[in-house]
């Protein structure tokens, strides 16, 4: 393994800071068999497409053996490939194909929980004396015979499931078939080390650790007194008492030896914790995902209620995390889209008349920030939320659960459906739109989930042929990240002073200043660069300011007062006179 990985991982310990990650949801990416679901060979077929796009790291979501209650995040065997996706040989060919193109492979590690179909759990539930019993979290019933506490599953309903055979409850923070692993048990932690090493030997260079900040639970398992929202128990297991210790242990035993790139998915986390997770001196992770900026349309933190998004809060969160992570020496994973979120273009901007401008705006705004950008499949061509006709079109277990729960709470079927349309994770999981042929070129069979009807206009083939397309805009942004140093190391400063329509910021180091200005509205507006900042630019080579990228032709020059058309977005660079 040692020799192999020297060829897989660059010697630069921070190699991932200038990288861009492309996230593949394999079930919806490319089907080579006609069965209606994507597969590993489907990704291998498209590696040249990803190489041309310019990405460095390909993140393949779970392809393990799984009953698919949660689309592969319910793992029944961590070291075997689900036959629905192919074979281990297919995986090894994919790994080799990625390496041959100078890219790196990242996979999901789902170890907060396993499927109840995993052999460990099957053994654990046979007897309280099973050697695997302590691999999971079991508790006696409450005095009334009910669950041990009032914690709520993130998918709805109690977070505990009763096992009649042994008379105890087991913890399930997600689906009722996803049993939480007991990280207090050192044997569990060694199992995780073993599976990480197994995949590293298959050529894996990076690991995305699913909800990894939930692995350490407060062992008192107290009731949530609901003194703080949302009152579902998360304060007793989020960023728990030993979580940093456990992740550091993984770093020392695996990540450091392989110079792996690692990203932690952090559920309901804090800035301080993310600094600790990702500061290199802590020796834990390369970077972290946080989701606060994707809750700005949650009234009172409630995902399953609707409201227009809070633009000022979105800007404040980006700014607070940019400055906070910089000051603390942390590193962020940057994203607007992923497999668990509705498409950002539909959520925040205009996926109709201004679809191209909106998609380019989101990309420019995000890629100018400090961190490692993540592109979710289809984002680079402007894929949007599909038009859902009825609940029968949905496949996501969370969405179907909530459709029932919302009606139990008193909403009508139509009200519940409207909420599901906006919030469902299925919005991001519709098939990749490759061309204008049947089923968008995704499959010759019947797709496992509907294809967005707009695929004849929004597809890869059309955008490859159009030099002004969203796809080519992404290609240029990826190139800029590799060639413009200030994007990596520049200090962040917000410029827009709570402008109701505009988000503007600068990034600066000793040689360069980057300015990004974006109009998040469908109206014409103006933005005035603050006097103090503008005067400092005039002392540099302001006349030689270069427009690096923009999504319209209307504002080419950097001036103090800039007129912005709907969804206009620009990135300029000003280089110091000493250069």
FIMI-751250 format. One record per residue (C-alpha): residue in three letters; z, y, x negated. Coordinates in pm, whole numbers, padded with zeros to 5 digits, always signed. Layout:
! FIMI-751250
AlaZYX ...
//
This chain:
! FIMI-751250
Unk+00000+00000+00000 Unk+00084+00237-00285 Unk-00262+00222-00442 Unk-00444+00245-00111 Unk-00263+00555+00000 Unk-00342+00743-00319 Unk-00700+00748-00196 Unk-00601+00843+00158 Unk-00367+01138+00102 Unk-00444+01450-00103 Unk-00208+01522-00389 Unk-00132+01869-00252 Unk+00197+01825-00068 Unk+00103+02095+00184 Unk-00254+01974+00239 Unk-00219+01997+00617 Unk-00147+02373+00625 Unk-00518+02458+00614 Unk-00615+02165+00834 Unk-00723+02143+01197 Unk-00634+01842+01412 Unk-00855+01697+01686 Unk-00671+01505+01958 Unk-00849+01205+02112 Unk-00736+01061+02446 Unk-00913+00728+02396 Unk-00923+00616+02758 Unk-01144+00916+02839 Unk-01336+00977+02517 Unk-01630+00736+02493 Unk-01695+00396+02653 Unk-01917+00152+02461 Unk-01875-00147+02694 Unk-01955-00012+03042 Unk-01613-00104+03178 Unk-01533+00257+03265 Unk-01265+00324+03002 Unk-01303+00452+02650 Unk-01243+00238+02344 Unk-01190+00251+01968 Unk-01556+00188+01889 Unk-01638+00481+02115 Unk-01444+00709+01881 Unk-01602+00553+01572 Unk-01945+00632+01723 Unk-01853+00999+01747 Unk-01703+01056+01401 Unk-02010+01244+01281 Unk-01964+01482+01573 Unk-01605+01550+01467 Unk-01705+01586+01103 Unk-01967+01845+01199 Unk-01710+02031+01405 Unk-01510+02061+01083 Unk-01179+01902+01178 Unk-00967+01737+00909 Unk-00730+01510+01102 Unk-00821+01286+01395 Unk-00522+01214+01619 Unk-00577+00892+01814 Unk-00337+00853+02104 Unk-00175+00515+02175 Unk-00400+00209+02167 Unk-00115-00042+02144 Unk-00058-00334+02380 Unk+00081-00174+02694 Unk+00100-00230+03071 Unk-00036+00129+03098 Unk+00229+00258+03338 Unk+00222+00578+03133 Unk-00126+00555+02980 Unk-00014+00377+02666 Unk+00311+00564+02605 Unk+00487+00253+02736 Unk+00441+00028+02434 Unk+00481-00348+02471 Unk+00383-00433+02110 Unk+00380-00172+01835 Unk+00165-00372+01594 Unk-00112-00507+01818 Unk-00418-00338+01967 Unk-00457-00337+02345 Unk-00767-00550+02420 Unk-00881-00279+02663 Unk-00944-00061+02356 Unk-01080-00328+02123 Unk-00946-00526+01830 Unk-00757-00468+01507 Unk-01092-00503+01328 Unk-01223-00215+01541 Unk-00922-00009+01437 Unk-00972-00089+01069 Unk-01340+00009+01096 Unk-01236+00336+01257 Unk-00985+00400+00980 Unk-01246+00334+00714 Unk-01503+00551+00893 Unk-01261+00843+00907 Unk-01171+00805+00540 Unk-01538+00777+00439 Unk-01602+01116+00597 Unk-01314+01283+00414 Unk-01095+01306+00724 Unk-00752+01160+00797 Unk-00620+00945+01079 Unk-00306+01031+01276 Unk-00153+00801+01538 Unk+00122+00829+01797 Unk+00461+00675+01729 Unk+00642+00624+02060 Unk+00994+00521+01967 Unk+01229+00709+02198 Unk+01154+00424+02437 Unk+00951+00106+02472 Unk+00801-00071+02768 Unk+01032-00308+02951 Unk+00760-00566+02878 Unk+00829-00540+02503 Unk+00968-00864+02358 Unk+01281-00679+02244 Unk+01366-00576+02598 Unk+01273-00910+02746 Unk+01523-01070+02507 Unk+01781-00795+02563 Unk+01795-00845+02938 Unk+01853-01220+02915 Unk+02218-01181+02823 Unk+02480-00930+02718 Unk+02517-01146+02406 Unk+02150-01123+02306 Unk+02089-01005+01950 Unk+01850-00748+02102 Unk+02093-00618+02364 Unk+02198-00330+02142 Unk+01835-00228+02086 Unk+01863-00046+02421 Unk+02118+00170+02604 Unk+02321-00023+02862 Unk+02615+00101+03067 Unk+02832-00035+03346 Unk+02789+00106+03697 Unk+02992+00406+03808 Unk+03304+00329+04015 Unk+03095+00354+04333 Unk+02847+00100+04196 Unk+02577+00360+04136 Unk+02419+00481+03810 Unk+02653+00556+03516 Unk+02585+00930+03543 Unk+02372+01184+03732 Unk+02094+01226+03475 Unk+01745+01261+03622 Unk+01427+01103+03487 Unk+01160+01344+03369 Unk+00922+01160+03602 Unk+01154+01200+03900 Unk+01444+00993+04035 Unk+01752+00855+03855 Unk+01737+00805+03478 Unk+01900+00462+03508 Unk+01769+00126+03631 Unk+01995-00153+03751 Unk+01957-00499+03603 Unk+02089-00753+03849 Unk+02097-01041+03600 Unk+02357-00875+03375 Unk+02513-00628+03618 Unk+02447-00321+03403 Unk+02216-00021+03407 Unk+01970+00066+03129 Unk+01858+00421+03047 Unk+01502+00535+03129 Unk+01446+00905+03066 Unk+01079+00870+03166 Unk+00917+00600+03380 Unk+01149+00327+03511 Unk+00960+00078+03292 Unk+01021+00282+02975 Unk+01361+00177+02841 Unk+01523+00413+02591 Unk+01585+00262+02249 Unk+01931+00283+02095 Unk+01895+00474+01769 Unk+02267+00436+01704 Unk+02174+00080+01602 Unk+02055+00072+01237 Unk+01839-00233+01318 Unk+01634-00018+01556 Unk+01584+00245+01289 Unk+01467-00024+01045 Unk+01222-00154+01303 Unk+01072+00195+01319 Unk+01041+00208+00940 Unk+00867-00130+00949 Unk+00609-00025+01206 Unk+00537+00301+01021 Unk+00470+00106+00703 Unk+00253-00142+00893 Unk+00019+00132+01013 Unk+00018+00312+00679 Unk-00123-00007+00530 Unk-00404+00018+00787 Unk-00501+00355+00644 Unk-00303+00586+00872 Unk-00222+00916+00704 Unk-00034+01095+00980 Unk+00214+01032+01256 Unk+00274+01222+01578 Unk+00624+01134+01694 Unk+00651+01132+02072 Unk+00954+01320+02219 Unk+01129+01252+01890 Unk+01405+01509+01949 Unk+01544+01294+02232 Unk+01635+00989+02019 Unk+02003+01082+01965 Unk+02212+01079+02282 Unk+02566+01211+02325 Unk+02755+00881+02341 Unk+02992+01006+02611 Unk+02705+00991+02863 Unk+02880+01255+03074 Unk+02766+01378+03414 Unk+02571+01703+03400 Unk+02793+01967+03560 Unk+02477+02165+03640 Unk+02628+02484+03499 Unk+02296+02547+03323 Unk+01946+02485+03460 Unk+01785+02248+03520 Unk+02102+02038+03536 Unk+01930+01704+03486 Unk+02128+01582+03185 Unk+01891+01698+02913 Unk+02159+01903+02738 Unk+02327+01574+02643 Unk+02026+01420+02471 Unk+01795+01705+02361 Unk+01825+01776+01985 Unk+02120+01539+01991 Unk+02407+01493+01745 Unk+02231+01269+01488 Unk+01864+01357+01543 Unk+01815+01543+01214 Unk+01989+01266+01024 Unk+01763+01001+01178 Unk+01441+01192+01112 Unk+01549+01266+00754 Unk+01601+00893+00709 Unk+01239+00828+00818 Unk+01119+01097+00578 Unk+01301+00946+00283 Unk+01198+00587+00357 Unk+00836+00646+00464 Unk+00689+00995+00497 Unk+00775+01127+00149 Unk+00643+00815-00022 Unk+00309+00843+00156 Unk+00278+01224+00162 Unk+00208+01179+00533 Unk+00142+01461+00774 Unk+00397+01442+01055 Unk+00435+01634+01378 Unk+00724+01604+01618 Unk+00681+01652+01990 Unk+00992+01850+02080 Unk+01098+01845+02443 Unk+01296+02150+02568 Unk+01388+02234+02210 Unk+01504+02555+02040 Unk+01357+02772+01767 Unk+01653+02705+01538 Unk+01607+02330+01567 Unk+01233+02352+01504 Unk+01299+02549+01187 Unk+01532+02273+01075 Unk+01285+01998+01168 Unk+00995+02156+00979 Unk+01144+02349+00684 Unk+01033+02152+00375 Unk+01377+02182+00220 Unk+01519+01978+00508 Unk+01281+01687+00432 Unk+01218+01591+00793 Unk+00874+01673+00942 Unk+00563+01871+00849 Unk+00552+02063+01178 Unk+00665+02068+01539 Unk+00522+02108+01887 Unk+00720+02320+02130 Unk+00625+02381+02491 Unk+00799+02704+02589 Unk+00472+02901+02603 Unk+00338+02646+02853 Unk+00621+02710+03098 Unk+00540+03076+03165 Unk+00408+02983+03510 Unk+00716+02775+03601 Unk+00934+02975+03846 Unk+01295+02934+03731 Unk+01178+02660+03498 Unk+01051+02443+03783 Unk+00726+02268+03689 Unk+00644+02158+04043 Unk+00640+02507+04192 Unk+00357+02757+04153 Unk+00339+03120+04045 Unk+00101+03339+03843 Unk+00177+03311+03473 Unk+00392+03575+03304 Unk+00158+03731+03046 Unk+00427+03936+02878 Unk+00647+03629+02841 Unk+00356+03435+02691 Unk+00307+03704+02425 Unk+00679+03735+02358 Unk+00717+03361+02308 Unk+00425+03344+02067 Unk+00565+03642+01878 Unk+00924+03521+01868 Unk+00819+03178+01740 Unk+00575+03319+01486 Unk+00830+03554+01332 Unk+01119+03309+01367 Unk+00939+03017+01206 Unk+00816+03241+00923 Unk+01161+03379+00852 Unk+01315+03032+00863 Unk+01048+02860+00658 Unk+00929+02636+00942 Unk+00577+02541+01044 Unk+00426+02519+01393 Unk+00166+02298+01555 Unk-00051+02546+01750 Unk-00201+02442+02083 Unk-00293+02551+02434 Unk-00418+02210+02552 Unk-00310+01849+02531 Unk-00307+01528+02736 Unk+00006+01634+02929 Unk-00107+01983+03031 Unk-00363+02129+03273 Unk-00661+02284+03099 Unk-00560+02626+02965 Unk-00889+02792+03058 Unk-00821+02717+03427 Unk-00452+02795+03400 Unk-00461+03130+03221 Unk-00812+03275+03235 Unk-01145+03229+03417 Unk-01322+02892+03425 Unk-01605+03031+03637 Unk-01810+03347+03567 Unk-01640+03413+03233 Unk-01598+03051+03125 Unk-01750+03094+02778 Unk-01569+03421+02702 Unk-01239+03275+02822 Unk-01265+02960+02613 Unk-01355+03160+02302 Unk-01070+03404+02366 Unk-00812+03127+02378 Unk-00949+02977+02058 Unk-00960+03306+01866 Unk-00611+03406+01976 Unk-00462+03073+01877 Unk-00649+03012+01552 Unk-00544+03347+01408 Unk-00177+03249+01422 Unk+00021+03077+01148 Unk+00046+02702+01188 Unk-00182+02402+01220 Unk-00418+02425+01521 Unk-00473+02127+01750 Unk-00793+02090+01953 Unk-00775+01861+02254 Unk-01097+01677+02334 Unk-01333+01888+02544 Unk-01153+02211+02466 Unk-01425+02290+02213 Unk-01686+02295+02492 Unk-01470+02472+02751 Unk-01381+02180+02977 Unk-01179+02293+03278 Unk-00961+02145+03550 Unk-01179+01940+03786 Unk-01202+02001+04160 Unk-00968+01746+04319 Unk-01056+01646+04676 Unk-00753+01433+04766 Unk-00456+01245+04620 Unk-00657+00922+04592 Unk-00846+01070+04298 Unk-00531+01098+04082 Unk-00415+00827+03844 Unk-00111+00976+03667 Unk+00222+00810+03753 Unk+00409+01140+03725 Unk+00169+01313+03966 Unk+00182+01033+04223 Unk+00562+01023+04206 Unk+00587+01398+04254 Unk+00339+01400+04543 Unk+00581+01172+04728 Unk+00894+01360+04615 Unk+00757+01703+04710 Unk+00695+01581+05064 Unk+01043+01429+05078 Unk+01170+01776+04983 Unk+00999+01923+05290 Unk+00655+02031+05173 Unk+00349+01940+05376 Unk+00096+01697+05235 Unk-00147+01985+05172 Unk+00118+02197+04998 Unk+00213+01901+04779 Unk-00152+01832+04697 Unk-00212+02196+04597 Unk+00077+02175+04351 Unk-00050+01846+04208 Unk-00398+01996+04168 Unk-00256+02274+03952 Unk+00006+02080+03755 Unk-00121+01724+03715 Unk-00164+01578+03370 Unk-00486+01421+03501 Unk-00649+01765+03470 Unk-00682+01704+03097 Unk-00765+01335+03122 Unk-01105+01339+03291 Unk-01389+01192+03080 Unk-01534+01376+02784 Unk-01860+01546+02883 Unk-02120+01442+02628 Unk-02445+01524+02806 Unk-02610+01584+03142 Unk-02681+01219+03223 Unk-02488+01007+03474 Unk-02109+01021+03424 Unk-02161+01288+03156 Unk-02267+01017+02910 Unk-01911+00881+02899 Unk-01985+00539+03051 Unk-02261+00332+03206 Unk-02002+00184+03443 Unk-01760+00336+03693 Unk-01523+00583+03523 Unk-01152+00501+03552 Unk-01097+00859+03671 Unk-01340+01112+03816 Unk-01578+01315+03601 Unk-01569+01691+03650 Unk-01870+01784+03864 Unk-01966+02071+03630 Unk-02071+01838+03348 Unk-02447+01912+03385 Unk-02371+02268+03270 Unk-02071+02199+03044 Unk-02143+01926+02790 Unk-02166+01864+02416 Unk-02543+01823+02396 Unk-02612+02161+02557 Unk-02363+02336+02329 Unk-02489+02179+02008 Unk-02828+02332+02085 Unk-02690+02680+02160 Unk-02585+02877+01847 Unk-02368+03107+02063 Unk-02183+02824+02235 Unk-01809+02764+02253 Unk-01856+02465+02021 Unk-02009+02679+01747 Unk-01734+02939+01796 Unk-01479+02664+01719 Unk-01678+02556+01413 Unk-01660+02909+01276 Unk-01287+02942+01343 Unk-01222+02614+01161 Unk-01425+02738+00864 Unk-01232+03065+00858 Unk-00899+02880+00839 Unk-01016+02706+00525 Unk-01155+03016+00355 Unk-00941+03315+00462 Unk-00603+03289+00291 Unk-00420+03537+00512 Unk-00459+03301+00810 Unk-00237+03055+00624 Unk+00023+03279+00464 Unk+00006+03619+00633 Unk+00314+03771+00795 Unk+00293+03820+01170 Unk+00338+04151+01354 Unk+00269+04210+01722 Unk+00068+04528+01793 Unk+00017+04557+02167 Unk+00354+04702+02281 Unk+00357+04521+02616 Unk+00002+04615+02714 Unk-00054+04466+03061 Unk-00390+04313+02971 Unk-00413+04287+02592 Unk-00253+04064+02332 Unk-00295+04207+01982 Unk-00137+04111+01653 Unk-00187+04139+01279 Unk-00135+03898+00993 Unk-00097+04044+00645 Unk-00036+03951+00284 Unk-00073+04167-00028 Unk-00453+04147-00034 Unk-00566+04113+00328 Unk-00487+04218+00682 Unk-00613+04020+00980 Unk-00630+04188+01322 Unk-00675+03989+01643 Unk-00724+04171+01975 Unk-00783+03988+02305 Unk-00824+04112+02662 Unk-00670+03845+02887 Unk-00797+04010+03205 Unk-01115+04020+03408 Unk-01130+04403+03394 Unk-01255+04651+03138 Unk-00969+04802+02943 Unk-00889+04996+02628 Unk-00649+04925+02348 Unk-00513+05178+02102 Unk-00391+05050+01766 Unk-00047+05207+01702 Unk-00058+05518+01480 Unk+00170+05385+01209 Unk-00027+05067+01165 Unk-00364+05241+01190 Unk-00271+05494+00922 Unk-00175+05212+00688 Unk-00518+05057+00750 Unk-00687+05386+00665 Unk-00517+05369+00325 Unk-00698+05041+00275 Unk-01072+04988+00305 Unk-01087+05049+00681 Unk-01453+05148+00669 Unk-01528+04808+00523 Unk-01337+04615+00789 Unk-01530+04299+00862 Unk-01560+04142+01205 Unk-01497+03775+01129 Unk-01560+03650+01480 Unk-01593+03783+01835 Unk-01700+03661+02176 Unk-01906+03961+02290 Unk-02141+04211+02130 Unk-01968+04518+02272 Unk-01709+04611+02007 Unk-01825+04545+01654 Unk-01638+04813+01463 Unk-01264+04836+01411 Unk-01153+05169+01552 Unk-00817+05301+01664 Unk-00922+05296+02028 Unk-01121+04989+02123 Unk-01299+04934+02454 Unk-01273+04577+02576 Unk-01491+04408+02837 Unk-01345+04124+03048 Unk-01197+03848+02829 Unk-01324+04011+02509 Unk-01161+03884+02190 Unk-01213+03986+01826 Unk-01083+03903+01481 Unk-01128+04148+01195 Unk-01023+04140+00832 Unk-00939+04443+00617 Unk-00924+04378+00242 Unk-00725+04604+00015 Unk-00909+04858-00201 Unk-00779+04694-00517 Unk-00995+04388-00458 
//
